[in-house]
């Protein structure tokens, strides 16, 4: 391969990109995302702006990215539009003030919607690889995302060859892109360790515009450490699942786990790892975190399928130092596979995701603070939830030091509706919503999950409009939110202040 392609600096690669171009980026979370070229594009935008000229690009990513991508471009005011999930503070600020137009999407749908032509086709794909061959084989690094689709659709491909990721990653990926309807065939995976694709992304070498070499680490930050609240949530999840096994509602050999991202997810995985009533298990998920790697080493997790290795640099280096141990225990796939509702339903996934807030009838808000400010996005939570064997949502019962109840009469934004949410778990307990009417769900959630200081307030709410199937009061349902906006706390909400 050496010198078959044009090797250039990041600045020269960025010079090919012009105002209004649409770019698809590799990776999923900061894992596998390009770093050098996006930063150079941001600097190019700043130079144009200094001359009074327009420079903005449309952006497709797998999910969130690193600061060298989302952060740099947001600070440069260089975003024409952006989708899907994001988690960068500067980008969040930009999109909440419409300086970076953003539309949220289910992660499983993005690649197919691009192929269907529902959104503008990318002019460029910028893809991080650990190896590239003369005949157009691209070996992804630690994250896949939408790489196969953008590589096929884009007019030009810019490759970031990252030497911090070993070429021996070849074989860790299962790259598959389904045919579009009406020619689509079933995805044939029957268990997480099955494969149905290839180990590389194959493209026409003529599309590869240039190669930029880099030695940059993934920009995966550590998550906040677990605490008493998150540990109790984790224990409640593990105890609930152990009880389901004992009752026969989950097979005794257990089922694959899908888990979200963050300190609650890490606490849940730790509790599953230490609970003696939980058998060794497999994962079929999107993000593989540090806690998963630890459980693979201990033997508790037998196999993990994901879209990215979203793990901190020290743990990633440990994994790379022992690749042969992990070779038959890990696989990375495009998000069209990792988040496929078809596969989630077939594999019988137990899904565990985090709620921003939930209401007493079982609806979940995953995305919007006070109904209007975007936090991160829906990500893959609904991809899994609506096809789960059992869907679980976890949340601390309160936020802001107790000034906000995470359980409210009506969520201010609905991402997961009551028909898809089976179980809600806080540090106080487990609400099992299966087979219950709205009023029964409300009593279950209030008694099992709500913080003590908010229980009576929510019980009183149910009396405001009690002679109906779902006892909502349209004049008072956002009373707790309105009280917080007015006084800085939901405590002390008096329903008579918010009734007609």
N, C-alpha and C positions, 0 to 999 in steps of 0.2 A: 504494500500500500504506500510505502514511503514516497512522498513527493508526487503521487498520482494526482492528488488534489492541490488546490491553491491554498497555501498556508499564509494567513494574513494576521495583522493585529486586530484587536477588537474594534479600534477606531475605524480601520478600513472596512471591516465588515459592516459596521453601523452606517457607513457612508452610502451604502446601497439602499438604505431605508429612507423613504421620503414621506412628507406630510400626507396623511390620509391612507397610508398603507395599513393593511390588516395583517396582524402577526399571530400565529399560534406558537405557544411555548410548551416545551416538554416539562415533565415532572408532575409531582402531586404532593402538596405541601412544599416546604423548601427542598425536599428530597428530589434530586434529579433535575432541578431547575437550572437553566443557564444563568450565568452571573456576569461574565465579562461583557458580552454584547449588549444586554439590556442596560447596563450602567453606561456604556458608551452611547447608546441611543438617547438616554436621558441627557447626557452632556451635549449631544448634537441638538436636542430640542432646546436646551438652555441657550445655546449659541444663536439659534434661529430667533428665539424670543428676544434676545438682547438686541437683535437687528430689527425688531418690530415685525417679524414674520411669523406666520402660523406654523406650528409643528405639533401634530397629535397623531397617535396611532390607535387603531382598534386592537383589542387584546382578547385572545382566548387562552385560557390556561386549564390545567387539569383541575386544580383547586386553588388553595392558597399557595403563595410562593415565598421566596426569601426577600429580605429587604433590598438586595441588589437588583431585584426585578420590580415588584410592586411598589416598594418604598421609593426607589430612585425615580421611577417614572411618575409617581404621584407628586413627589416634591418638585419635579421639573414641569408640572402642569402639562404633561404630554399624553394624556389619555383621552382618546376620542370616545371610546366606550369600553366596558370591561365586563366579562362574565367568566366563570360562575363564582364560586366561594372565594372569600378573601379573609385575611385576618391581620393585615398590616395597619398600624395605627394611623399612619399618614394617608394611606388610601381610604381608610374608614372616614377620616375627617373630610377628604375630598368628595367622596360619594355622598355623604350626608349633607353636603352643601351644593350638590349638583355640579361640582367642578370636574367630576369624573363620572359621567352617566353609567349607571350600573344596573344590570338586570340579573336577578337570581334564577338559578336553574337547578333541577335535579341532576346530579353528576352523571348518572347512568345515561341520560338523554342527550348530553351535549354532542358527542361524536356523531350520533345518528342524525341529529338536527342539522349539523354542518353538512353531512353528506346529502341530506334531503334538499338542501338549498334554502332552508328556512332563514338563514343568516348569511351575511356576506362571506364569500370564500376567502381564505387567507392567501395573501400574496407570498408571504414568507412563513416558513417553519424554522424555529431556532431550537435545536435539539442537543441536549448534553448526552455524550456517549463516553464509554470507556474504551471503545475500539471501533474502527471503521475499516472495511475491506475495499479493495479496488473495484469489486463488482457491486458495491452499493449496499453492503450489509452494515447496519447500524446496531451496535450493542448498547442498550440503555444502561444507565448507572443505577441509582438507588430508588428511582421512581419512574413510572411509565406514563400515567395520565392519559392524554389524548394523542400521544406521539404517533401511533400508526396512522390515524386519520389525517392529522395535519400534514404528515410527511407525504401522504398520497395526494392530498388536495392542493397543497401549496405549489405555486409556480417555481419557487426557489427554496432551497434548504441551506441554512447556515448551521454548521456543526461546531459545537464546543467540545473539544476532545480533552476531557478532564483526567489527568494522570494520577489524581488522588484516588481514583477508583480503579481497581485492578482489572486487567483484561480477562482474568479468570472468572469474572461475573458472567461470562457467556455460559448459558445453561441454566441460569437462575430465573429466566423470564419465560413466560408462556404468552406469546404475541398472537392474537387472533382478532380479526375484524370481520364481523358477520356480513353476509349479503343483505342488501336492502329488500324490503317487501316489493313485490310478491314472491321473491325468490329465496327468502330467508329460511334457513334450516335450523333445527333445534341446536342449542348449545348442549353438548353431550356429557358434561361433567356429572359424575355420580357421587363423588366425594372430593374434599378440598385438595387432595394430592393428585387428582387426575389432571391430565394435560390434553389439549386439543389443538394447540397452535405450534408456532416455531420459536426458536430461541433468539431471533433477531428481527429487526424491521428491515425489510428489503425495499429499496428504492432504485430508481433509475439514476446511475452515477452522474448523468449529465445535469440532473437537477441540483446537485450539490455545488452551490456557488463558491463556497470557501470553507476553510477549517480554521478555527481559532484554538490554540492550545492554552490550557489553564491548569493550575494546581490548587484550586480553591476548594475548601471544605463546604459541605452543605451547611446552610445557615439555620440549623435546627436548634432552637433554644430549649433549655430545660423547662419542664413544667413546675408549677408551684408544688412544694412537698405536700403530701397528704397530712391531714390533721384529724382531730377527733371526729368532726362531722363527716368528712369524706370516708374515714375508716369505718364509721358506723353505717354509712350508706353501703359500702362494700360488703360488710358483714351481713346486712339485711338482704342484699342480692344473693349472696352465696347461700344463706340459710333458706331463703325462698326456693331457690333452684334445687337444693338438697331435698326439701320437702316435696317438691314436684316429682323428683325421682322416686322417693319413697312411696308416694301415692300412686305411682304408675302413670301419671300424666306426662312424664318425660321418660323415654326408654332408659332402662338401667345402664346401657352403654353410653348414655348421654348423647348430645347433639352438638354440632359446631356452633361456636360463639362468634358473633359480630359485636365489636365494641367500638365506641366513639373515641374521641381524643381528649386528653387533659388529665387533671389530677384526680377527678372522680373516676375516670376510666382506669387509671393506674391503681386506685384503691380497690376497685372492683376486681381487677385481675389479681392483685395480691391476695384478696380474700378467697377467690376461687382456687388460687394456688395452695393455700394453707388449709382449706376446709377438707377434712378427711372423708367426707361423704360425697365429694365431687370427684368423679373418676378422671383419669387422664383424658384430655380432650383435644380436639382440633379447632382451628380458627379459620373462618372464611370472612374476611373483613377488608376494609380499604386501607387503614393505616396501622402499620406494625410499629409499636412503641418499645421503649427500653424494657418495660415490664414484661412484654411478650418474649423478648430475647432471653431474659432471665429465666422464664418458665420453660422455654425450650431447652436451655442448658440443664435445668433440674429434671427434665423428663416429664413435667406435668403437662406441657403442650407437646403433642406428638407431631403436629404439622401446622404450619401457618401459611395461608394464602392471602395476599394483599396486593395493593397497588403501589405501595411505597414502604421503604424502610425509613420511617420518620423517627430516627433515633439519634441521640446526641453523639458528637464526634468521638469521644473516648470509647463508647460502646460500639460504634460502627467500626472503629479501628480494631477492636477486639474480634468482631465478627470477621473482618477481612483477614485477620491473622489466623483464623481457623475455618476457612471457607469449606474445606472438605467435610468437616463435621456438620455444617449447616446445609450442604448441597442437597441432601434428600429430606430436608425439613422445612424448606422455604421455597416459595415461588412468588414472583411479581407479575401482575397482569395489567392490561389496559383497564381503565375504570368502566368501560362498557361491559367487561367481564366481571371484575371484582364487585361491582355494584348492581349486577343484573338482577332485576326482580324475578325473572324466570329461574335463575339458579338459586336465589334465596328461598323461593318456595319449594323447589325440588329437594334442596339439601336439608330443609327443615331448620333454618337458622333460629337460634335464640338471640334476639337483637337487643342491645343495651345502649341507649343513647341518652343525651343530656337535654333536659328542658330548661329554657330560660324562665318560663313560667307555665303553670298548668291551671286549669280552672276546675271547679268542683264537679263538673260533669264529664271531665276526661279529655277535653281539648288541650292541645299543647302548642305553645309559642316557642319556636326554636331560634327566632331570628331578630325580632324587633323589640327594642326597649321602649316601654310606654307606647307601643303601637306604631311608632313613627321613625325612630332612629335605628338604622340597620347596624347590627353588631357584626356578624360574620357572613351568614347565609345559611341556607337549608342544608348544604352539603349533600351527603348521601343518606341522611337519616330516614327520609321518606322512602327512598329506594328499598331499604331493608324493612322498615316498619310495616309497610302495607302488604308485604309478602312473608312476614315472619311466622314461624311456628308459635312463638310467644314474643310479643313486643313489650319491652320494658323501657320506661323513662325514669331517670333519676334526677333529683335536684335537691340541694339544701332547702330546708323549709322556709328560710328567710334569707334576705340579702341586706346589705348596707347596715350591718350591726343590728338587725332586727327591725329596722324602719320600713322594710318592704317584706310583705308576705309573698312567697313564690307561688302560693296557692290562692287564687282569687275567684270571684264569682263568674267572670267572663274574661278570657284572655283577650288582650288588645290586638292580637294578630294570630290567625290560625294557620299553622303549618301542618300539624298532624291532628286530624279530627277524631272525635270520640269513637268512631267506628273502627279505627286502626290501633288505638292505644289499649293494651290489655292490662298492664300493671304500672302503677306509679309508686316509686320508692323514695322516701326521704330518710334522714337520720332517725326519725321517730318510728317508722314502720313501713308496712307494705299494704297498699290498697289494691285488691284484686277486683278488677272491673268486669271480668268475664261473666256474661249472663245476667247482668244487672240492669235495671231500668235507670233512667236519669236520676230520679230522687234517691234510689238505692246507691248509685255511684257517689252521689254527693255526700251522703252520710258516711259511706265507707272512706272516702278521701278525707273528710273532716276529722273523723275519729282516729284514723290510722296515720295520717301524714302531716297534718297541719300543726304548726307550732302552737303550744298551749295558749299563748297570749292572743292568738287570732281565732281560736276555736269558737268561742261564744259569738263573736262578731259574724262568722260565717253561718252558724246555726240560725241566728236572727235573720240573716239575709233570706234564708229559705222560707221564712214566714211572710215575706212581702207580697208574694204572688203564688200562693200555695195550691190554688185550685186549678192546676193545669198539668200537662205531662212533663214539661221541663220548666220548673219554677224560676224563670228569669224575670227580673224587673228591668225593663228597658230604660227607666229613668234612673235606676240606682246601680246597674250592673258594673259601671266603672267608677263607683263612688270611692273605692279604696285608692284607685289611681289618682282621682281628682283630689282626694285629701292629701296624698303625698305631694302632688305638684303645688298645692296651696300651702302646706305646713312643713313639708320635709319628712313626714312619716305617715304610714298608713294606720298606726296605732291611734285609737281614739275616733275612728270613723263612726259617725252617727248617721244611720240610714235615713232618718227623717230630714236630714239636710240635703238629701239627693233624690227625694221622692217628688213626684209632680204634686 
